[in-house]
Amino acid sequence: MSMTQINWYPGHMKKTKDLIEENLKLIDVVLEIVDARIPLSSKNPNIASLSKNKKRIIVLNKSDLVSKQELDKWKKYFKEQDFADEVVEMSAETGYNVKKLYEAIEFVSKERKEKLLKKGLKKVSTRIIVLGIPNVGKSRLINRIVGKNSAAVGNKPGFTRGKQWVRIKEGIELLDTPGILWPKFESKTVGINLAITGAIRDEILPLEDVACSLLRKMLEQGRWESLKERYKLLEEDRDDKVLENILSKIALRMAMLNKGGELNVLQAAYTLLRDYRVAKLGKFGLDEI
């Protein structure tokens, strides 16, 4: 299946974009969540234009799945390129750095609050909108910072529906929205990266193709030893030119067989992707600056 045959921008995503535009006039801070493994591929280019004249915070979620060196690189990049006023590395899964997020919210909203208090307002609330493509962990992050299940969470991309306001704590209100993709990707690489990390449903692209793309990236990054150790591969199993052969070898070494005794390459592909998504192949990202 080619990339152009896929409907990346279904109707409900257009409705979400319209919803965001309608509500932005009520918003003080735009909180964009990206996947720390693919900060560029998971960053919706529409958000830059949507969030003009708003304070912006980028959250590098799933930061526990990449190295600190990579996190520092991306934090510096987003600040230097003026994509954000603050960048916070976090893990919605573990709750890592929730305090840092609160500090960032307070920092970017401080000037506005002080101006309104000087004008005589007794209570000033900061209203935040949370944006991000499907499956970057938006709802889990909201649940984490609110401290209870105030937003529905699903295990599959695009589970959250509708919109809801969530009071985080006194003085901070948050508007949750469904994840949105964008009308077209800048490159095939972006779509592949989203598929590898699970932002796009596994049913959309052939798993073997996606798995081979991950193998290619790992070989390019010099991560052959991680594959060897995880799947009991031999040095002669490496084939940089025919990546499908490596998948077959993974199936062979891990005794992944169909009922008829044939190698189950599909299971090998699924296992490879699953292991990457939970950092069993190491902590590393896929995007490059």
Buried (B, 14 or more C-beta within 10 A) or exposed (E): EEBEEBEBBEEEBEEBBEBBEEBBEEBBBBBBBBBBBBBBBBBBEBBBEBBEEBBBBBBBBBBBBBBEEBBEBBBEBBBEEEBBBBBBBBBBBEBBBBEBBBEBBEEBBEEBBEEBEEEEEEEBBBBBBBBBBBBBBBBBBBBBBBEEEBBBBEEEBBBBEEBBEBEBEEBBBBBBBBBBBBEEBEEEBBBBBBBBBBBBEBEBBBBBBBBBBBBBBBBEBEBBEBBBEBBBBEEEBBBEEEBBBBBBBBBBBBEBEEEEEEBBBBBBBBBBBEBBBEBEBBBBBBBEE
